[in-house]
Amino acid sequence: MKSSINFLPAEKRRDLHQLVEIIRNEIKDCVMIILYGSYARDMYVDCDRRRDYGVTTFFMSDYDILIVTRRTVFRKQTKRILHPAAIHQRKYFPAE
């Protein structure tokens, strides 16, 4: 298991650091945050644009994370905390 995200581009590392900051601020019982999926495997897609049968489609990978806590956090609470609109409203900026 990798313990670093240094293999990712700076922009992706900045996004993930910002996400970790939000999670730690909002979920006080957070013990561990695990990145898995295409970003963890370094097989993510930034933006794939295709035109099939006259229709243009776009695809891009998302961040797959697992949050381990000391107590149960209900799915409804997690969606409220990590919904993209909620993240943008908080106006967190990466510490550089």
MODELLER restraints for C-alpha pairs under 7 A, 6 or more apart:
rsr = mdl.restraints
at = mdl.atoms
rsr.add(forms.Gaussian(group=physical.xy_distance, feature=features.Distance(at['CA:5:A'], at['CA:13:A']), mean=6.62, stdev=0.5))
rsr.add(forms.Gaussian(group=physical.xy_distance, feature=features.Distance(at['CA:14:A'], at['CA:94:A']), mean=6.16, stdev=0.5))
rsr.add(forms.Gaussian(group=physical.xy_distance, feature=features.Distance(at['CA:17:A'], at['CA:94:A']), mean=6.99, stdev=0.5))
rsr.add(forms.Gaussian(group=physical.xy_distance, feature=features.Distance(at['CA:18:A'], at['CA:92:A']), mean=6.95, stdev=0.5))
rsr.add(forms.Gaussian(group=physical.xy_distance, feature=features.Distance(at['CA:18:A'], at['CA:93:A']), mean=6.86, stdev=0.5))
rsr.add(forms.Gaussian(group=physical.xy_distance, feature=features.Distance(at['CA:18:A'], at['CA:94:A']), mean=5.47, stdev=0.5))
rsr.add(forms.Gaussian(group=physical.xy_distance, feature=features.Distance(at['CA:24:A'], at['CA:30:A']), mean=6.36, stdev=0.5))
rsr.add(forms.Gaussian(group=physical.xy_distance, feature=features.Distance(at['CA:26:A'], at['CA:81:A']), mean=6.94, stdev=0.5))
rsr.add(forms.Gaussian(group=physical.xy_distance, feature=features.Distance(at['CA:29:A'], at['CA:69:A']), mean=5.19, stdev=0.5))
rsr.add(forms.Gaussian(group=physical.xy_distance, feature=features.Distance(at['CA:29:A'], at['CA:70:A']), mean=5.44, stdev=0.5))
rsr.add(forms.Gaussian(group=physical.xy_distance, feature=features.Distance(at['CA:29:A'], at['CA:71:A']), mean=6.84, stdev=0.5))
rsr.add(forms.Gaussian(group=physical.xy_distance, feature=features.Distance(at['CA:30:A'], at['CA:67:A']), mean=6.80, stdev=0.5))
rsr.add(forms.Gaussian(group=physical.xy_distance, feature=features.Distance(at['CA:30:A'], at['CA:68:A']), mean=5.93, stdev=0.5))
rsr.add(forms.Gaussian(group=physical.xy_distance, feature=features.Distance(at['CA:30:A'], at['CA:69:A']), mean=4.41, stdev=0.5))
rsr.add(forms.Gaussian(group=physical.xy_distance, feature=features.Distance(at['CA:30:A'], at['CA:70:A']), mean=6.73, stdev=0.5))
rsr.add(forms.Gaussian(group=physical.xy_distance, feature=features.Distance(at['CA:31:A'], at['CA:68:A']), mean=5.52, stdev=0.5))
rsr.add(forms.Gaussian(group=physical.xy_distance, feature=features.Distance(at['CA:31:A'], at['CA:69:A']), mean=5.15, stdev=0.5))
rsr.add(forms.Gaussian(group=physical.xy_distance, feature=features.Distance(at['CA:31:A'], at['CA:70:A']), mean=6.65, stdev=0.5))
rsr.add(forms.Gaussian(group=physical.xy_distance, feature=features.Distance(at['CA:32:A'], at['CA:67:A']), mean=6.02, stdev=0.5))
rsr.add(forms.Gaussian(group=physical.xy_distance, feature=features.Distance(at['CA:32:A'], at['CA:68:A']), mean=5.05, stdev=0.5))
rsr.add(forms.Gaussian(group=physical.xy_distance, feature=features.Distance(at['CA:33:A'], at['CA:65:A']), mean=6.73, stdev=0.5))
rsr.add(forms.Gaussian(group=physical.xy_distance, feature=features.Distance(at['CA:33:A'], at['CA:66:A']), mean=5.75, stdev=0.5))
rsr.add(forms.Gaussian(group=physical.xy_distance, feature=features.Distance(at['CA:33:A'], at['CA:67:A']), mean=4.70, stdev=0.5))
rsr.add(forms.Gaussian(group=physical.xy_distance, feature=features.Distance(at['CA:33:A'], at['CA:68:A']), mean=6.25, stdev=0.5))
rsr.add(forms.Gaussian(group=physical.xy_distance, feature=features.Distance(at['CA:34:A'], at['CA:65:A']), mean=5.40, stdev=0.5))
rsr.add(forms.Gaussian(group=physical.xy_distance, feature=features.Distance(at['CA:34:A'], at['CA:66:A']), mean=4.98, stdev=0.5))
rsr.add(forms.Gaussian(group=physical.xy_distance, feature=features.Distance(at['CA:34:A'], at['CA:67:A']), mean=6.46, stdev=0.5))
rsr.add(forms.Gaussian(group=physical.xy_distance, feature=features.Distance(at['CA:35:A'], at['CA:64:A']), mean=5.90, stdev=0.5))
rsr.add(forms.Gaussian(group=physical.xy_distance, feature=features.Distance(at['CA:35:A'], at['CA:65:A']), mean=4.57, stdev=0.5))
rsr.add(forms.Gaussian(group=physical.xy_distance, feature=features.Distance(at['CA:35:A'], at['CA:66:A']), mean=6.55, stdev=0.5))
rsr.add(forms.Gaussian(group=physical.xy_distance, feature=features.Distance(at['CA:36:A'], at['CA:64:A']), mean=5.45, stdev=0.5))
rsr.add(forms.Gaussian(group=physical.xy_distance, feature=features.Distance(at['CA:36:A'], at['CA:65:A']), mean=5.98, stdev=0.5))
rsr.add(forms.Gaussian(group=physical.xy_distance, feature=features.Distance(at['CA:37:A'], at['CA:64:A']), mean=5.76, stdev=0.5))
rsr.add(forms.Gaussian(group=physical.xy_distance, feature=features.Distance(at['CA:38:A'], at['CA:44:A']), mean=4.68, stdev=0.5))
rsr.add(forms.Gaussian(group=physical.xy_distance, feature=features.Distance(at['CA:39:A'], at['CA:63:A']), mean=6.64, stdev=0.5))
rsr.add(forms.Gaussian(group=physical.xy_distance, feature=features.Distance(at['CA:44:A'], at['CA:61:A']), mean=5.56, stdev=0.5))
rsr.add(forms.Gaussian(group=physical.xy_distance, feature=features.Distance(at['CA:45:A'], at['CA:60:A']), mean=5.18, stdev=0.5))
rsr.add(forms.Gaussian(group=physical.xy_distance, feature=features.Distance(at['CA:45:A'], at['CA:61:A']), mean=5.18, stdev=0.5))
rsr.add(forms.Gaussian(group=physical.xy_distance, feature=features.Distance(at['CA:46:A'], at['CA:60:A']), mean=5.21, stdev=0.5))
rsr.add(forms.Gaussian(group=physical.xy_distance, feature=features.Distance(at['CA:46:A'], at['CA:61:A']), mean=6.44, stdev=0.5))
rsr.add(forms.Gaussian(group=physical.xy_distance, feature=features.Distance(at['CA:47:A'], at['CA:58:A']), mean=6.71, stdev=0.5))
rsr.add(forms.Gaussian(group=physical.xy_distance, feature=features.Distance(at['CA:47:A'], at['CA:59:A']), mean=5.70, stdev=0.5))
rsr.add(forms.Gaussian(group=physical.xy_distance, feature=features.Distance(at['CA:47:A'], at['CA:60:A']), mean=4.75, stdev=0.5))
rsr.add(forms.Gaussian(group=physical.xy_distance, feature=features.Distance(at['CA:48:A'], at['CA:58:A']), mean=5.50, stdev=0.5))
rsr.add(forms.Gaussian(group=physical.xy_distance, feature=features.Distance(at['CA:48:A'], at['CA:59:A']), mean=5.02, stdev=0.5))
rsr.add(forms.Gaussian(group=physical.xy_distance, feature=features.Distance(at['CA:48:A'], at['CA:60:A']), mean=6.31, stdev=0.5))
rsr.add(forms.Gaussian(group=physical.xy_distance, feature=features.Distance(at['CA:49:A'], at['CA:56:A']), mean=6.93, stdev=0.5))
rsr.add(forms.Gaussian(group=physical.xy_distance, feature=features.Distance(at['CA:49:A'], at['CA:57:A']), mean=5.73, stdev=0.5))
rsr.add(forms.Gaussian(group=physical.xy_distance, feature=features.Distance(at['CA:49:A'], at['CA:58:A']), mean=4.54, stdev=0.5))
rsr.add(forms.Gaussian(group=physical.xy_distance, feature=features.Distance(at['CA:49:A'], at['CA:59:A']), mean=6.59, stdev=0.5))
rsr.add(forms.Gaussian(group=physical.xy_distance, feature=features.Distance(at['CA:50:A'], at['CA:56:A']), mean=5.51, stdev=0.5))
rsr.add(forms.Gaussian(group=physical.xy_distance, feature=features.Distance(at['CA:50:A'], at['CA:57:A']), mean=5.32, stdev=0.5))
rsr.add(forms.Gaussian(group=physical.xy_distance, feature=features.Distance(at['CA:50:A'], at['CA:58:A']), mean=6.46, stdev=0.5))
rsr.add(forms.Gaussian(group=physical.xy_distance, feature=features.Distance(at['CA:51:A'], at['CA:57:A']), mean=6.23, stdev=0.5))
